[in-house]
Amino acid sequence: MSTPIRPFRTDTDGRLWLLDQRRLPADEHWFELSTVEETARAIETMAVRGAPALACVAALGLARAARTFPDDPEAYAASFAAGLDRLRRTRPTAVNLFVALDEVAAADRSVPPDDVAARRSAAWGAARDHARRDLESCQAIGAHGAALMPDEGGVVTHCNAGALATAGHGTALGVIRSAVFAGKRLRVYADETRPVLQGARLTAWELARDGIDVTVICEGMAADLMRRGRIHAAIVGADRIVRNGDVANKIGTYALAIACRHHRIPFYVAAPWTTIDLAIPDGSEIPIERRADEEVTHVGPTRIVPEAVGVENPAFDVTPAELVTAIVTDRGVFRPDELDAHASEGSPSPGRTS
């Protein structure tokens, strides 16, 4: 087994390093983040992506940058607030980012406001704790979801919900990893996931690196493979799951779920409990990020769409709860209509909007 994949790391000097996912699979390049703006740009340009991973990096990036903020308590507070605001504006759909930043902000408020050294330490501790819990969460998701996978057969996934999208192990790919490590014989079909090709570039890279059987398929191929009996289950991640069980995930997820329903194939969603946002009643109110036209109009430096032609480039779509067979979380496996009741039985509301 190769060294476990991590999309970020911290060192003993308290520095934050990021694996540049824009350069995968050709180049495994790490670079340091030391300011709020560097962290924000890394998130916005998808050097790091995946709801849990960008949440961890946002929290760690703010805490790392806090060491460069002024020592004067009032100036420190102003810099901290500005950094928090900047990072909140990076990616609107993934609720995990807001959860992680809220935790760092709460840690900052928990110490005397005039003790800047304690505030820096509290922020770093909260960010590190969030990343640790995310890794533990992914391992629990894998354990809960492995039993849902067929003993042998094809599994399709969309985008990258793997170790690269989390603190490690992954959500959807964490389930696949845990199932394969337990002895199940799976062949993974990875959708390309246009327009940024996270499936072809990232999912294929990390599964192949772990020795897991993976085949990349064109964006529209999954339904035909289902018709031919090659796919037996689908599992994806999520950027936000709301009260009624509707799921926001990478654009193209909705179409995959429709194909699964038609072919009577189970469609699973894997996500940490922090991805669930009970403050939003249904998917119609989920904020959907719109990204730059250039992601669609260009492949590298080459323009492939004629000038003056319109482009739609939402980063996510919403899959209705009725198309979701089950949601795999670190707390267990639930039907979409069970999430609200579980949270109401004494569990804190896991997500929030900002």
Wavefront OBJ file of the C-alpha trace (Angstrom):
o trace
v 0.000 0.000 0.000
v 1.327 3.428 -0.913
v 1.630 6.341 1.498
v -1.874 7.602 2.358
v -2.982 10.506 0.181
v -3.459 13.865 1.878
v -4.367 17.078 0.024
v -2.682 19.271 2.658
v -0.198 18.925 5.468
v 1.200 20.917 8.366
v 4.751 20.660 9.622
v 6.356 20.938 13.049
v 7.005 24.645 12.475
v 3.265 25.259 12.074
v 3.429 25.852 8.333
v 0.629 24.860 5.945
v 1.392 23.078 2.673
v -1.040 22.303 -0.125
v -0.961 19.694 -2.894
v -1.844 21.618 -6.070
v -4.704 19.587 -7.551
v -4.716 21.740 -10.691
v -1.444 20.074 -11.701
v -2.480 16.464 -11.122
v -2.021 13.831 -12.407
v 1.129 14.947 -14.220
v 2.843 16.775 -11.365
v 2.657 16.320 -7.587
v 3.519 19.877 -6.585
v 3.280 21.200 -3.020
v 3.284 24.878 -2.126
v 3.024 26.853 1.102
v 0.071 28.967 2.203
v 0.862 31.717 4.701
v -1.721 34.488 4.128
v -5.486 34.738 3.953
v -5.382 35.862 0.329
v -3.154 32.955 -0.704
v -5.576 30.566 0.980
v -8.638 32.198 -0.588
v -7.141 32.112 -4.076
v -6.141 28.461 -3.662
v -9.763 27.637 -2.809
v -11.293 29.774 -5.564
v -8.986 28.432 -8.274
v -9.482 24.838 -7.092
v -5.907 24.136 -6.117
v -7.854 22.508 -3.293
v -11.446 21.379 -3.794
v -13.963 19.013 -2.286
v -16.187 20.306 0.483
v -14.399 18.738 3.482
v -10.879 19.521 2.204
v -11.544 23.147 1.382
v -13.132 23.540 4.825
v -10.009 22.159 6.486
v -7.737 24.369 4.398
v -9.858 27.489 5.018
v -9.674 26.901 8.783
v -5.966 26.085 8.777
v -5.231 28.953 6.386
v -6.943 31.481 8.643
v -5.165 30.128 11.709
v -1.800 30.134 9.910
v -2.311 33.688 8.682
v -3.232 34.805 12.203
v 0.450 34.523 13.124
v 1.110 37.421 10.729
v -1.672 39.629 12.109
v -0.687 42.627 14.303
v 0.107 42.045 17.974
v -2.187 44.887 19.049
v -5.457 43.233 20.197
v -7.787 45.599 18.342
v -5.758 45.447 15.126
v -5.544 41.655 15.465
v -9.331 41.433 15.851
v -9.863 43.570 12.751
v -7.477 41.441 10.692
v -9.083 38.233 11.956
v -12.583 39.472 11.075
v -11.453 40.557 7.608
v -9.804 37.191 7.015
v -12.917 35.351 8.154
v -15.064 37.406 5.794
v -12.707 36.868 2.844
v -12.677 33.109 3.267
v -16.455 32.916 3.715
v -16.839 34.430 0.238
v -14.699 31.864 -1.592
v -17.153 29.019 -2.341
v -20.846 29.497 -1.476
v -22.288 25.991 -1.908
v -20.181 23.813 0.402
v -21.562 24.191 3.923
v -18.512 22.503 5.500
v -16.450 25.644 4.884
v -18.777 27.723 7.069
v -18.797 25.068 9.799
v -15.001 24.979 9.965
v -14.615 28.757 9.977
v -17.297 29.045 12.671
v -15.282 26.643 14.829
v -12.122 28.729 14.462
v -14.069 31.924 15.206
v -15.602 30.326 18.315
v -12.152 29.287 19.521
v -10.946 32.863 19.045
v -13.841 34.175 21.155
v -13.161 31.626 23.900
v -9.947 33.297 25.126
v -9.342 36.772 26.600
v -9.473 39.316 23.763
v -6.293 41.080 24.902
v -4.230 37.834 24.855
v -3.216 37.672 21.199
v -0.844 34.748 21.732
v -3.666 32.694 23.245
v -5.982 33.675 20.389
v -3.450 32.480 17.822
v -2.988 29.202 19.682
v -6.731 28.655 20.046
v -7.358 29.252 16.331
v -4.616 26.830 15.288
v -5.844 24.204 17.740
v -9.420 24.466 16.474
v -8.332 24.182 12.849
v -6.152 21.154 13.566
v -9.003 19.538 15.513
v -11.383 20.067 12.577
v -8.974 18.362 10.186
v -8.437 15.472 12.603
v -12.174 14.968 13.020
v -12.698 15.052 9.269
v -10.238 12.202 8.763
v -11.929 10.210 11.527
v -15.291 10.971 9.948
v -14.175 9.673 6.560
v -12.923 6.458 8.109
v -16.304 6.004 9.827
v -18.154 6.721 6.565
v -16.080 4.051 4.867
v -16.842 1.530 7.578
v -20.581 2.239 7.494
v -20.842 2.253 3.706
v -18.700 -0.728 2.765
v -21.548 -3.144 3.456
v -23.693 -1.385 0.846
v -21.280 -2.147 -1.968
v -21.741 -5.344 -4.008
v -19.403 -8.225 -3.210
v -18.327 -8.101 -6.834
v -19.249 -5.763 -9.681
v -19.139 -2.284 -11.099
v -19.572 0.932 -9.117
v -19.834 4.342 -10.757
v -18.803 7.584 -9.095
v -18.866 11.217 -10.193
v -16.354 14.011 -9.595
v -13.791 13.296 -6.870
v -15.035 12.499 -3.381
v -11.834 10.840 -2.317
v -8.815 11.464 -0.148
v -8.023 14.542 -2.245
v -11.414 16.045 -1.352
v -11.119 15.467 2.396
v -8.513 15.271 5.131
v -7.838 11.736 3.866
v -9.496 8.403 2.916
v -12.481 10.134 1.291
v -16.260 9.978 1.463
v -17.606 8.161 -1.624
v -14.139 6.819 -2.416
v -13.679 6.114 1.287
v -16.610 3.700 1.046
v -15.050 2.111 -2.033
v -11.621 1.912 -0.354
v -13.045 0.304 2.769
v -15.039 -2.196 0.694
v -11.997 -3.168 -1.393
v -9.747 -3.411 1.666
v -12.382 -5.733 3.179
v -12.050 -8.071 0.198
v -14.838 -6.952 -2.129
v -13.991 -7.140 -5.822
v -15.087 -3.848 -7.306
v -14.423 -2.176 -10.612
v -14.846 1.568 -10.326
v -16.126 3.573 -13.275
v -15.069 7.199 -12.903
v -17.040 9.782 -14.871
v -14.722 12.329 -16.482
v -16.700 15.062 -14.716
v -16.600 17.954 -17.128
v -15.653 20.728 -17.414
v -12.700 20.459 -14.983
v -12.311 16.655 -15.247
v -11.975 15.858 -11.554
v -12.955 12.250 -12.217
v -10.461 11.669 -15.003
v -7.621 13.590 -13.370
v -8.107 13.029 -9.653
v -10.328 10.017 -8.928
v -8.475 7.879 -11.467
v -5.112 9.044 -10.105
v -5.783 8.273 -6.464
v -7.553 4.935 -7.008
v -4.842 3.723 -9.377
v -2.253 4.829 -6.834
v -3.970 2.593 -4.263
v -4.152 -0.348 -6.681
v -7.951 -0.200 -7.015
v -9.421 -1.225 -10.387
v -10.624 1.988 -12.041
v -11.815 2.798 -15.556
v -12.485 6.332 -16.781
v -15.664 6.756 -18.827
v -16.990 9.615 -20.922
v -19.483 11.892 -19.216
v -22.544 10.381 -20.920
v -21.521 6.717 -20.836
v -22.827 5.573 -17.442
v -26.422 4.955 -18.559
v -25.296 2.679 -21.390
v -23.084 0.691 -19.025
v -26.069 0.314 -16.696
v -28.197 -0.959 -19.571
v -25.508 -3.557 -20.335
v -25.350 -4.740 -16.719
v -21.852 -3.432 -16.042
v -22.776 -1.084 -13.176
v -24.395 -2.348 -9.967
v -24.272 0.711 -7.707
v -23.489 4.419 -7.756
v -21.913 6.418 -4.948
v -21.102 10.141 -4.908
v -20.152 12.814 -2.411
v -22.028 15.999 -1.550
v -21.351 19.664 -0.920
v -24.607 20.291 0.917
v -27.512 18.080 2.007
v -30.609 19.874 3.258
v -33.458 19.124 5.634
v -35.649 17.143 3.218
v -32.695 15.076 1.935
v -32.061 16.928 -1.348
v -28.376 16.805 -2.292
v -26.163 19.394 -3.960
v -23.152 17.852 -5.663
v -20.994 18.393 -8.742
v -22.954 19.220 -11.899
v -23.957 15.967 -13.603
v -24.910 14.157 -10.397
v -28.639 14.667 -11.019
v -28.427 13.031 -14.454
v -26.542 10.078 -12.979
v -29.222 9.636 -10.313
v -31.966 9.657 -12.967
v -30.134 6.968 -14.918
v -29.819 4.867 -11.764
v -33.529 5.156 -11.025
v -34.437 4.065 -14.568
v -32.162 1.023 -14.341
v -33.136 0.165 -10.741
v -29.600 0.657 -9.473
v -29.021 1.985 -5.939
v -27.766 5.569 -5.766
v -25.842 6.364 -2.581
v -24.503 9.662 -1.242
v -21.581 9.709 1.212
v -20.812 12.786 3.294
v -19.819 13.792 6.816
v -22.609 14.930 9.108
v -21.268 18.489 8.859
v -22.429 18.538 5.218
v -26.067 18.396 6.334
v -27.679 21.831 6.583
v -30.977 21.627 8.470
v -31.443 25.392 8.176
v -32.428 24.971 4.506
v -35.756 23.167 3.964
v -35.205 21.888 0.413
v -32.833 21.994 -2.513
v -34.441 24.982 -4.213
v -32.811 27.262 -1.626
v -29.258 25.920 -1.896
v -26.918 28.631 -3.229
v -25.344 27.314 -6.430
v -21.931 28.612 -7.394
v -21.481 29.857 -10.971
v -17.933 29.552 -12.248
v -15.995 31.224 -15.037
v -16.997 30.679 -18.670
v -13.382 29.809 -19.503
v -13.739 26.430 -17.791
v -16.176 25.492 -20.574
v -14.907 27.548 -23.489
v -11.263 26.492 -23.230
v -9.183 23.339 -22.890
v -5.938 24.697 -21.526
v -5.060 27.713 -23.665
v -7.133 26.504 -26.642
v -10.603 27.926 -27.187
v -13.092 25.225 -28.259
v -16.333 27.249 -28.179
v -16.983 29.884 -30.854
v -16.718 33.508 -29.819
v -19.976 35.225 -28.802
v -21.649 31.892 -27.912
v -23.285 31.832 -24.469
v -22.112 29.484 -21.721
v -23.789 28.041 -18.627
v -21.341 26.860 -15.983
v -22.974 26.085 -12.632
v -20.584 24.105 -10.470
v -23.333 22.023 -8.858
v -26.813 20.636 -9.406
v -29.403 19.378 -6.923
v -30.535 15.746 -6.815
v -34.029 15.341 -5.307
v -34.241 13.181 -2.215
v -36.579 10.691 -3.904
v -33.721 9.619 -6.199
v -31.336 8.920 -3.287
v -31.354 5.356 -1.945
v -29.408 6.172 1.218
v -27.034 8.737 2.699
v -23.895 7.353 4.324
v -22.557 9.529 7.148
v -20.093 9.125 9.974
v -23.122 8.574 12.246
v -24.500 5.719 10.140
v -26.631 5.100 7.068
v -29.939 6.946 6.693
v -32.763 7.317 4.252
v -33.047 10.952 3.171
v -36.276 11.374 5.148
v -34.575 10.207 8.370
v -32.000 13.018 8.635
v -34.230 15.587 10.316
v -35.594 13.107 12.853
v -32.105 11.895 13.750
v -30.898 15.437 14.322
v -33.980 16.171 16.438
v -33.258 13.234 18.759
v -30.727 15.255 20.701
v -28.032 15.620 18.038
v -26.919 19.174 17.287
v -27.862 20.686 13.968
v -24.837 19.705 11.880
v -24.767 22.413 9.277
v -25.542 26.086 8.994
v -25.707 28.767 6.418
v -23.824 32.012 6.591
l 1 2 3 4 5 6 7 8 9 10 11 12 13 14 15 16 17 18 19 20 21 22 23 24 25 26 27 28 29 30 31 32 33 34 35 36 37 38 39 40 41 42 43 44 45 46 47 48 49 50 51 52 53 54 55 56 57 58 59 60 61 62 63 64 65 66 67 68 69 70 71 72 73 74 75 76 77 78 79 80 81 82 83 84 85 86 87 88 89 90 91 92 93 94 95 96 97 98 99 100 101 102 103 104 105 106 107 108 109 110 111 112 113 114 115 116 117 118 119 120 121 122 123 124 125 126 127 128 129 130 131 132 133 134 135 136 137 138 139 140 141 142 143 144 145 146 147 148 149 150 151 152 153 154 155 156 157 158 159 160 161 162 163 164 165 166 167 168 169 170 171 172 173 174 175 176 177 178 179 180 181 182 183 184 185 186 187 188 189 190 191 192 193 194 195 196 197 198 199 200 201 202 203 204 205 206 207 208 209 210 211 212 213 214 215 216 217 218 219 220 221 222 223 224 225 226 227 228 229 230 231 232 233 234 235 236 237 238 239 240 241 242 243 244 245 246 247 248 249 250 251 252 253 254 255 256 257 258 259 260 261 262 263 264 265 266 267 268 269 270 271 272 273 274 275 276 277 278 279 280 281 282 283 284 285 286 287 288 289 290 291 292 293 294 295 296 297 298 299 300 301 302 303 304 305 306 307 308 309 310 311 312 313 314 315 316 317 318 319 320 321 322 323 324 325 326 327 328 329 330 331 332 333 334 335 336 337 338 339 340 341 342 343 344 345 346 347 348 349 350 351 352 353 354
